[in-house]
Amino acid sequence: ANTIASQVSALKERAEAEITAQRISSTTLTMGVKVGEGGKLYGSITAKDIADALARRGIEVDRHRIDLDEPLRQLGTYKVAIRVLGDLTPEVTVAVEPKG
């Protein structure tokens, strides 16, 4: 039974997802990694790191919804898609920079 309550709840979920999507796409996460000689990175940035960094900004995202095939192992700026809800897949900007 498609009740009014479930419709309202779906609309509310959608509205919240759109706000989250907006926040994600306007966010740049600066992630520091240790860099050794020759620019070799010690460690990498994983989906969990991105989820944690977003959570610190009050944006709760399940790390399994972060579209990162493999961890980021190079310095640079990346756009990482996050599957918020259905067709809503905003991209967060992740800047991987040397730490220290």
All heavy atoms as an XYZ file, in Angstrom:
748
protein
N       0.854     -1.198      0.000
C       0.000      0.000      0.000
C       0.885      1.242      0.000
O       1.682      1.423      0.904
C      -0.906     -0.008      1.222
N       0.694      2.069     -1.004
C       1.507      3.283     -1.102
C       0.816      4.397     -0.317
O       0.015      5.140     -0.839
C       1.683      3.680     -2.565
C       2.805      4.699     -2.712
O       3.390      5.123     -1.721
N       3.086      5.076     -3.936
N       1.123      4.438      0.965
C       0.470      5.411      1.828
C       1.068      6.797      1.652
O       2.185      6.946      1.161
C       0.630      5.003      3.309
O       2.019      5.034      3.619
C       0.067      3.621      3.574
N       0.306      7.783      2.083
C       0.800      9.169      2.067
C       2.084      9.245      2.889
O       3.057      9.875      2.477
C      -0.263     10.140      2.665
C      -1.550     10.134      1.837
C       0.311     11.546      2.786
C      -1.478     10.897      0.543
N       2.084      8.554      4.019
C       3.257      8.593      4.912
C       4.514      8.105      4.205
O       5.577      8.707      4.333
C       2.999      7.762      6.164
N       4.405      7.009      3.425
C       5.591      6.495      2.742
C       6.010      7.421      1.606
O       7.186      7.544      1.303
C       5.374      5.067      2.241
O       4.474      5.051      1.169
N       5.032      8.090      0.987
C       5.367      9.064     -0.062
C       6.114     10.255      0.545
O       7.114     10.714      0.004
C       4.101      9.562     -0.756
C       3.543      8.576     -1.770
C       2.261      9.090     -2.411
O       1.520      9.867     -1.809
N       1.994      8.633     -3.621
N       5.602     10.741      1.678
C       6.232     11.869      2.363
C       7.643     11.492      2.783
O       8.600     12.239      2.598
C       5.397     12.310      3.597
C       6.201     13.256      4.489
C       4.109     12.980      3.134
N       7.781     10.281      3.315
C       9.085      9.803      3.760
C      10.060      9.700      2.588
O      11.226     10.080      2.701
C       8.899      8.459      4.484
O      10.011      7.650      4.296
N       9.588      9.227      1.426
C      10.443      9.131      0.237
C      10.856     10.517     -0.252
O      12.003     10.730     -0.640
C       9.723      8.359     -0.866
N       9.908     11.459     -0.208
C      10.213     12.834     -0.627
C      11.228     13.466      0.321
O      12.143     14.158     -0.099
C       8.933     13.689     -0.643
C       8.018     13.509     -1.843
C       6.694     14.242     -1.637
C       8.699     13.993     -3.115
N      11.054     13.199      1.603
C      11.959     13.747      2.617
C      13.362     13.172      2.410
O      14.350     13.895      2.441
C      11.421     13.380      4.007
C      12.125     14.064      5.165
C      11.299     13.892      6.433
C      12.018     14.476      7.640
N      13.084     13.586      8.143
N      13.417     11.866      2.153
C      14.701     11.210      1.908
C      15.379     11.815      0.675
O      16.571     12.096      0.671
C      14.504      9.697      1.723
C      15.808      8.951      1.575
C      15.642      7.470      1.219
O      14.522      7.058      0.867
O      16.654      6.755      1.279
N      14.586     12.030     -0.362
C      15.099     12.608     -1.602
C      15.633     14.031     -1.359
O      16.714     14.377     -1.810
C      13.970     12.633     -2.646
C      14.323     13.312     -3.954
C      15.132     12.404     -4.836
N      15.727     13.150     -5.941
C      16.459     12.593     -6.900
N      16.691     11.298     -6.881
N      16.988     13.330     -7.846
N      14.851     14.827     -0.613
C      15.251     16.205     -0.333
C      16.558     16.228      0.472
O      17.462     17.010      0.181
C      14.150     16.927      0.429
N      16.649     15.336      1.462
C      17.870     15.267      2.270
C      19.053     14.819      1.417
O      20.155     15.327      1.554
C      17.672     14.310      3.458
C      16.839     14.930      4.562
C      16.481     13.950      5.663
O      16.936     12.777      5.613
O      15.736     14.349      6.576
N      18.788     13.854      0.519
C      19.845     13.354     -0.360
C      20.336     14.471     -1.284
O      21.532     14.579     -1.555
C      19.334     12.169     -1.174
N      19.406     15.311     -1.744
C      19.798     16.406     -2.639
C      20.659     17.435     -1.903
O      21.617     17.964     -2.462
C      18.562     17.058     -3.274
C      18.024     16.203     -4.408
C      16.737     16.747     -5.024
O      16.239     17.780     -4.547
O      16.248     16.121     -5.979
N      20.315     17.696     -0.631
C      21.121     18.622      0.176
C      22.517     18.021      0.386
O      23.532     18.697      0.227
C      20.438     18.899      1.537
C      19.167     19.729      1.297
C      21.385     19.627      2.486
C      18.247     19.810      2.497
N      22.556     16.731      0.722
C      23.836     16.044      0.906
C      24.660     16.098     -0.379
O      25.850     16.404     -0.353
C      23.606     14.569      1.327
O      22.889     14.562      2.572
C      24.916     13.826      1.504
N      24.013     15.834     -1.510
C      24.685     15.838     -2.822
C      25.297     17.213     -3.095
O      26.439     17.321     -3.558
C      23.710     15.454     -3.924
N      24.519     18.245     -2.783
C      24.986     19.620     -2.988
C      26.224     19.899     -2.135
O      27.200     20.486     -2.603
C      23.860     20.572     -2.580
C      24.115     21.998     -3.004
C      23.115     22.436     -4.042
O      21.945     22.070     -3.982
N      23.561     23.199     -5.008
N      26.160     19.449     -0.874
C      27.283     19.672      0.032
C      28.523     18.915     -0.444
O      29.630     19.444     -0.396
C      26.915     19.237      1.455
C      25.903     20.170      2.106
C      25.601     19.765      3.522
N      26.768     19.943      4.388
C      26.871     19.417      5.611
N      25.899     18.695      6.107
N      27.954     19.611      6.336
N      28.308     17.684     -0.914
C      29.431     16.873     -1.391
C      30.103     17.544     -2.584
O      31.326     17.674     -2.627
C      28.958     15.443     -1.763
C      28.635     14.664     -0.485
C      30.014     14.713     -2.600
C      27.924     13.345     -0.729
N      29.288     18.002     -3.544
C      29.886     18.552     -4.762
C      30.546     19.907     -4.523
O      31.356     20.345     -5.326
C      28.873     18.611     -5.905
O      27.745     19.344     -5.505
N      30.229     20.562     -3.399
C      30.889     21.842     -3.124
C      32.019     21.679     -2.103
O      32.557     22.658     -1.598
C      29.867     22.869     -2.623
O      29.341     22.453     -1.391
N      32.358     20.413     -1.788
C      33.390     20.146     -0.786
C      34.708     19.748     -1.439
O      34.734     18.974     -2.394
C      32.935     19.010      0.161
O      31.808     19.475      0.920
C      34.021     18.604      1.134
N      35.795     20.301     -0.917
C      37.130     19.844     -1.299
C      37.788     19.298     -0.042
O      37.881     19.995      0.970
C      37.989     20.994     -1.866
O      37.373     21.472     -3.063
C      39.403     20.506     -2.197
N      38.191     18.040     -0.104
C      38.893     17.422      1.015
C      40.386     17.462      0.733
O      40.835     16.973     -0.300
C      38.451     15.954      1.182
C      36.972     15.717      1.441
C      36.676     14.224      1.406
C      36.549     16.314      2.775
N      41.140     18.057      1.646
C      42.593     18.062      1.484
C      43.151     16.956      2.361
O      42.976     16.974      3.575
C      43.182     19.426      1.884
O      42.571     20.428      1.062
C      44.681     19.456      1.662
N      43.744     15.948      1.727
C      44.249     14.784      2.440
C      45.772     14.791      2.395
O      46.357     14.785      1.309
C      43.725     13.497      1.788
C      42.249     13.531      1.414
S      41.157     13.423      2.840
C      41.017     11.656      2.984
N      46.384     14.815      3.552
C      47.844     14.806      3.603
C      48.387     13.386      3.667
O      47.883     12.558      4.424
N      49.396     13.107      2.858
C      50.057     11.793      2.917
C      51.558     12.010      3.032
O      52.095     12.996      2.525
C      49.764     10.921      1.668
C      48.370     10.344      1.720
C      49.979     11.698      0.395
N      52.216     11.082      3.703
C      53.671     11.186      3.827
C      54.323     10.844      2.504
O      53.938      9.892      1.837
C      54.177     10.235      4.916
C      54.107     10.838      6.308
C      54.668      9.881      7.348
C      56.187      9.857      7.281
N      56.788      9.142      8.438
N      55.285     11.662      2.115
C      55.964     11.459      0.850
C      57.451     11.230      1.128
O      58.064     11.977      1.882
C      55.799     12.687     -0.077
C      56.516     12.462     -1.396
C      54.322     12.968     -0.317
N      57.999     10.191      0.511
C      59.412      9.892      0.692
C      60.236     10.442     -0.453
O      59.781     11.305     -1.210
N      61.437      9.923     -0.587
C      62.322     10.381     -1.664
C      61.734     10.046     -3.022
O      61.081      9.027     -3.193
C      63.702      9.723     -1.518
C      64.541     10.353     -0.419
C      65.887      9.658     -0.276
O      66.449      9.261     -1.314
O      66.341      9.513      0.860
N      61.978     10.928     -3.975
C      61.485     10.687     -5.328
C      59.981     10.803     -5.428
O      59.367     10.281     -6.357
N      59.368     11.452     -4.431
C      57.921     11.657     -4.485
C      57.105     10.411     -4.249
O      55.921     10.345     -4.553
N      57.737      9.375     -3.665
C      57.005      8.137     -3.409
C      56.091      8.326     -2.196
O      56.517      8.830     -1.167
C      57.995      6.997     -3.136
C      57.321      5.647     -2.940
C      58.359      4.592     -2.567
C      57.744      3.218     -2.407
N      56.449      3.211     -1.679
N      54.828      7.931     -2.364
C      53.873      8.075     -1.265
C      53.931      6.889     -0.314
O      54.006      5.741     -0.739
C      52.445      8.179     -1.820
C      51.873      9.576     -1.972
C      52.719     10.390     -2.929
C      50.453      9.514     -2.474
N      53.938      7.207      0.982
C      53.800      6.160      1.996
C      52.327      6.122      2.350
O      51.792      7.081      2.894
C      54.638      6.488      3.232
C      56.113      6.487      2.970
C      56.850      7.663      3.002
C      56.781      5.294      2.680
C      58.212      7.656      2.756
C      58.140      5.279      2.430
C      58.854      6.465      2.469
O      60.190      6.461      2.214
N      51.688      5.027      2.013
C      50.258      4.944      2.282
C      49.463      5.487      1.118
O      50.015      5.899      0.099
N      48.147      5.488      1.287
C      47.269      5.916      0.202
C      45.965      6.405      0.812
O      45.735      6.251      2.008
C      47.013      4.744     -0.751
O      46.451      3.668     -0.023
N      45.125      6.975     -0.019
C      43.822      7.463      0.429
C      42.759      6.462     -0.014
O      42.604      6.204     -1.203
C      43.522      8.860     -0.174
C      44.624      9.866      0.172
C      42.148      9.351      0.274
C      44.808     10.138      1.642
N      42.047      5.905      0.954
C      41.034      4.893      0.655
C      39.632      5.500      0.749
O      39.455      6.628      1.225
C      41.121      3.731      1.664
O      40.810      4.265      2.972
C      42.517      3.116      1.698
N      38.646      4.707      0.329
C      37.247      5.138      0.439
C      36.912      5.427      1.901
O      36.192      6.381      2.208
C      36.319      4.058     -0.123
N      37.467      4.639      2.815
C      37.206      4.852      4.244
C      37.773      6.199      4.692
O      37.132      6.926      5.461
C      37.807      3.717      5.077
C      37.490      3.845      6.563
C      38.111      2.712      7.368
C      37.697      2.793      8.835
N      38.009      4.106      9.448
N      38.965      6.544      4.199
C      39.557      7.852      4.539
C      38.640      8.986      4.080
O      38.443      9.973      4.792
C      40.926      8.028      3.865
C      41.962      7.036      4.384
O      41.922      6.720      5.592
O      42.788      6.582      3.587
N      38.100      8.830      2.876
C      37.216      9.861      2.324
C      35.934      9.952      3.143
O      35.478     11.041      3.493
C      36.920      9.588      0.828
C      38.220      9.742      0.018
C      35.833     10.526      0.299
C      38.121      9.300     -1.436
N      35.364      8.780      3.489
C      34.140      8.759      4.308
C      34.391      9.419      5.665
O      33.572     10.203      6.146
C      33.655      7.320      4.492
N      35.552      9.117      6.274
C      35.891      9.701      7.576
C      36.046     11.217      7.475
O      35.595     11.960      8.345
C      37.186      9.089      8.131
C      37.014      7.618      8.529
O      35.851      7.157      8.628
O      38.033      6.938      8.740
N      36.711     11.661      6.412
C      36.933     13.100      6.220
C      35.601     13.821      6.007
O      35.399     14.930      6.517
C      37.877     13.335      5.046
N      34.687     13.194      5.267
C      33.365     13.793      5.064
C      32.597     13.830      6.383
O      31.941     14.829      6.701
C      32.568     13.007      4.010
C      32.980     13.223      2.555
C      32.332     12.191      1.653
C      32.622     14.635      2.090
N      32.708     12.753      7.164
C      32.003     12.684      8.457
C      32.463     13.803      9.387
O      31.660     14.389     10.112
C      32.215     11.314      9.104
N      33.765     14.116      9.336
C      34.274     15.209     10.170
C      33.659     16.544      9.785
O      33.644     17.476     10.578
C      35.811     15.290     10.068
C      36.524     14.207     10.861
C      37.996     14.514     11.054
N      38.765     14.449      9.833
C      39.286     13.327      9.328
N      39.101     12.170      9.946
N      39.995     13.373      8.214
N      33.140     16.618      8.557
C      32.457     17.841      8.124
C      30.946     17.712      8.265
O      30.190     18.518      7.726
C      32.806     18.127      6.651
C      34.261     18.535      6.486
C      34.620     18.529      5.016
N      35.991     18.996      4.841
C      36.313     20.124      4.227
N      35.380     20.889      3.733
N      37.561     20.477      4.099
N      30.530     16.666      8.934
C      29.101     16.484      9.167
C      28.337     15.908      7.993
O      27.120     15.994      7.927
N      29.071     15.313      7.034
C      28.408     14.680      5.884
C      28.578     13.167      6.034
O      29.664     12.635      5.858
C      29.026     15.159      4.549
C      28.971     16.691      4.443
C      28.308     14.509      3.362
C      29.750     17.266      3.270
N      27.487     12.501      6.410
C      27.556     11.057      6.644
C      27.366     10.289      5.342
O      26.337     10.420      4.686
C      26.479     10.634      7.658
C      26.680     11.209      9.056
C      27.958     10.703      9.722
O      28.391      9.565      9.443
O      28.516     11.457     10.549
N      28.377      9.511      4.976
C      28.318      8.725      3.737
C      28.868      7.334      4.018
O      29.915      7.185      4.637
C      29.171      9.397      2.625
C      29.293      8.486      1.418
C      28.572     10.727      2.216
N      28.144      6.317      3.574
C      28.627      4.945      3.707
C      29.810      4.771      2.746
O      29.697      5.089      1.562
C      27.496      3.973      3.334
C      27.898      2.511      3.472
O      29.115      2.210      3.478
O      26.998      1.664      3.560
N      30.939      4.264      3.259
C      32.129      4.167      2.406
C      31.910      3.260      1.195
O      32.594      3.393      0.181
C      33.347      3.693      3.210
C      33.262      2.275      3.693
C      34.441      1.961      4.604
N      34.267      0.684      5.269
C      34.719     -0.467      4.800
N      35.374     -0.493      3.654
N      34.521     -1.587      5.461
N      30.931      2.351      1.285
C      30.662      1.453      0.151
C      29.989      2.200     -1.000
O      29.880      1.673     -2.101
C      29.792      0.272      0.596
C      30.455     -0.567      1.647
N      31.587     -1.309      1.390
C      30.181     -0.736      2.961
C      31.968     -1.919      2.504
N      31.136     -1.578      3.468
N      29.524      3.416     -0.723
C      28.872      4.203     -1.773
C      29.867      5.128     -2.469
O      29.498      5.883     -3.359
C      27.721      5.021     -1.175
C      26.572      4.154     -0.714
C      25.429      4.994     -0.187
N      24.244      4.187      0.001
C      23.334      3.967     -0.945
N      23.480      4.499     -2.142
N      22.276      3.221     -0.710
N      31.113      5.073     -2.028
C      32.142      5.918     -2.625
C      32.767      5.162     -3.792
O      33.262      4.055     -3.628
C      33.197      6.324     -1.575
C      32.515      7.161     -0.475
C      34.351      7.083     -2.223
C      33.397      7.506      0.690
N      32.697      5.776     -4.960
C      33.130      5.131     -6.196
C      34.641      5.239     -6.397
O      35.107      6.055     -7.184
C      32.416      5.804     -7.377
C      31.779      4.777     -8.294
O      32.116      3.588     -8.136
O      30.971      5.160     -9.151
N      35.366      4.427     -5.638
C      36.822      4.477     -5.723
C      37.298      3.052     -5.969
O      37.283      2.227     -5.062
C      37.388      5.031     -4.401
C      38.844      5.465     -4.387
C      39.079      6.624     -5.346
C      39.255      5.872     -2.979
N      37.687      2.766     -7.212
C      38.092      1.401     -7.550
C      39.310      0.974     -6.753
O      39.372     -0.123     -6.241
C      38.387      1.271     -9.052
C      37.122      1.463     -9.883
O      36.026      1.196     -9.348
O      37.231      1.893    -11.033
N      40.289      1.861     -6.685
C      41.462      1.553     -5.877
C      41.929      2.815     -5.181
O      41.606      3.924     -5.619
C      42.564      0.938     -6.726
C      42.856      1.640     -8.022
C      43.879      0.852     -8.824
O      43.700     -0.373     -8.974
O      44.843      1.467     -9.287
N      42.665      2.654     -4.082
C      43.101      3.828     -3.311
C      43.913      4.804     -4.157
O      44.546      4.411     -5.128
C      43.986      3.215     -2.218
C      43.533      1.799     -2.097
C      43.110      1.391     -3.474
N      43.843      6.083     -3.771
C      44.609      7.122     -4.463
C      46.047      7.058     -3.963
O      46.296      7.212     -2.777
C      44.009      8.503     -4.161
C      42.522      8.669     -4.507
C      42.018     10.024     -4.048
C      42.293      8.488     -6.001
N      46.991      6.809     -4.879
C      48.396      6.640     -4.504
C      49.316      7.695     -5.100
O      50.529      7.563     -5.050
C      48.896      5.253     -4.934
C      48.175      4.110     -4.264
C      48.727      2.778     -4.726
N      47.856      1.692     -4.334
C      47.805      1.178     -3.108
N      48.587      1.651     -2.166
N      46.965      0.195     -2.829
N      48.712      8.716     -5.713
C      49.508      9.773     -6.337
C      49.052     11.116     -5.787
O      47.879     11.284     -5.466
C      49.289      9.779     -7.861
C      49.621      8.465     -8.556
C      51.108      8.288     -8.776
O      51.820      9.258     -9.005
N      51.586      7.066     -8.684
N      49.997     12.067     -5.748
C      49.607     13.423     -5.379
C      48.764     13.985     -6.515
O      48.917     13.582     -7.660
C      50.849     14.296     -5.165
C      51.780     13.877     -4.029
C      53.010     14.771     -3.996
C      51.066     13.905     -2.686
N      47.890     14.894     -6.175
C      47.078     15.506     -7.222
C      45.659     15.729     -6.733
O      45.338     15.468     -5.573
N      44.822     16.211     -7.637
C      43.431     16.490     -7.295
C      42.541     15.536     -8.079
O      42.716     15.362     -9.279
C      43.084     17.960     -7.617
O      44.001     18.795     -6.916
C      41.677     18.289     -7.162
N      41.615     14.925     -7.359
C      40.744     13.918     -7.959
C      39.289     14.281     -7.727
O      38.953     14.923     -6.734
C      41.003     12.544     -7.316
C      42.429     12.078     -7.448
C      43.395     12.462     -6.516
C      42.820     11.268     -8.512
C      44.722     12.038     -6.639
C      44.134     10.849     -8.649
C      45.076     11.238     -7.702
O      46.373     10.818     -7.834
N      38.438     13.836     -8.670
C      36.994     13.947     -8.478
C      36.513     12.529     -8.191
O      36.746     11.621     -8.997
C      36.306     14.467     -9.749
C      36.653     15.902    -10.078
C      35.769     16.854     -9.309
C      35.909     18.274     -9.846
N      35.214     19.221     -8.962
N      35.871     12.351     -7.051
C      35.413     11.015     -6.681
C      33.890     11.031     -6.545
O      33.334     11.805     -5.762
C      36.068     10.564     -5.350
C      35.586      9.169     -4.962
C      37.591     10.585     -5.470
N      33.234     10.190     -7.328
C      31.765     10.140     -7.311
C      31.273      9.379     -6.086
O      31.890      8.402     -5.649
C      31.248      9.483     -8.589
N      30.160      9.854     -5.543
C      29.545      9.197     -4.393
C      28.086      8.937     -4.733
O      27.346      9.847     -5.108
C      29.677     10.073     -3.126
C      31.161     10.271     -2.810
C      28.945      9.426     -1.951
C      31.463     11.203     -1.684
N      27.686      7.665     -4.618
C      26.313      7.293     -4.943
C      25.422      7.612     -3.737
O      25.289      6.794     -2.830
C      26.235      5.810     -5.306
C      27.052      5.451     -6.544
C      26.876      4.003     -6.966
N      27.259      3.049     -5.937
C      28.516      2.692     -5.677
N      29.515      3.227     -6.366
N      28.791      1.825     -4.733
N      24.839      8.794     -3.743
C      24.034      9.232     -2.612
C      22.680      8.537     -2.615
O      22.241      7.959     -1.637
C      23.856     10.768     -2.617
C      22.917     11.207     -1.508
C      25.207     11.452     -2.443
N      22.008      8.605     -3.765
C      20.670      8.018     -3.864
C      20.335      7.871     -5.335
O      20.367      8.859     -6.074
C      19.650      8.939     -3.189
C      18.198      8.468     -3.128
C      18.020      7.372     -2.088
C      17.270      9.625     -2.799
N      20.042      6.660     -5.764
C      19.634      6.441     -7.151
C      20.545      7.121     -8.152
O      21.718      6.791     -8.281
N      19.987      8.140     -8.842
C      20.744      8.820     -9.897
C      21.563      9.994     -9.367
O      22.181     10.714    -10.134
C      19.776      9.319    -10.975
C      18.725     10.273    -10.412
O      18.606     10.353     -9.167
O      18.033     10.931    -11.192
N      21.546     10.199     -8.064
C      22.317     11.295     -7.468
C      23.735     10.807     -7.175
O      23.956     10.066     -6.230
C      21.683     11.752     -6.149
C      20.587     12.802     -6.172
C      20.157     13.114     -4.742
C      21.046     14.072     -6.861
N      24.681     11.221     -8.015
C      26.069     10.816     -7.781
C      26.984     12.032     -7.867
O      27.726     12.200     -8.832
C      26.519      9.749     -8.807
O      26.249     10.257    -10.112
C      25.817      8.421     -8.618
N      26.918     12.888     -6.841
C      27.783     14.065     -6.835
C      29.249     13.644     -6.704
O      29.533     12.539     -6.247
C      27.344     14.829     -5.581
C      26.831     13.744     -4.683
C      26.167     12.757     -5.594
N      30.148     14.535     -7.108
C      31.582     14.254     -6.980
C      32.187     15.154     -5.920
O      31.971     16.365     -5.934
C      32.285     14.500     -8.319
C      31.908     13.490     -9.381
C      32.624     13.743    -10.706
O      32.892     14.909    -11.028
O      32.909     12.750    -11.394
N      32.934     14.536     -5.030
C      33.684     15.300     -4.046
C      35.086     15.500     -4.625
O      35.596     14.648     -5.352
C      33.744     14.594     -2.667
C      34.527     13.286     -2.723
C      34.335     15.513     -1.602
N      35.686     16.665     -4.355
C      37.028     16.917     -4.822
C      37.995     16.487     -3.712
O      37.828     16.879     -2.557
C      37.228     18.413     -5.132
O      36.257     18.783     -6.122
C      38.630     18.701     -5.670
N      38.965     15.647     -4.069
C      39.954     15.182     -3.092
C      41.321     15.655     -3.555
O      41.798     15.279     -4.630
C      39.936     13.633     -2.978
C      40.956     13.168     -1.948
C      38.543     13.128     -2.618
N      41.938     16.505     -2.738
C      43.278     17.001     -3.042
C      44.283     16.225     -2.185
O      44.255     16.318     -0.963
C      43.362     18.493     -2.751
N      45.107     15.427     -2.841
C      46.117     14.636     -2.127
C      47.423     15.434     -2.138
O      47.990     15.703     -3.199
C      46.316     13.255     -2.790
C      47.308     12.418     -2.000
C      44.963     12.516     -2.897
N      47.848     15.831     -0.936
C      49.012     16.705     -0.812
C      50.039     16.104      0.137
O      49.696     15.298      0.986
C      48.578     18.079     -0.280
C      47.609     18.794     -1.217
C      47.249     20.188     -0.714
O      47.592     20.527      0.441
O      46.615     20.932     -1.480
N      51.298     16.533      0.018
C      52.320     16.041      0.927
C      52.024     16.526      2.343
O      51.616     17.669      2.536
C      53.619     16.676      0.419
C      53.295     17.262     -0.911
C      51.831     17.483     -0.966
N      52.241     15.655      3.307
C      52.000     16.004      4.707
C      53.327     16.417      5.339
O      54.350     15.810      5.067
C      51.424     14.793      5.440
C      51.094     15.027      6.903
C      50.778     13.710      7.582
C      49.281     13.451      7.569
N      48.930     12.139      8.139
N      53.260     17.454      6.188
C      54.439     17.861      6.918
C      55.436     18.665      6.100
O      55.234     18.965      4.949
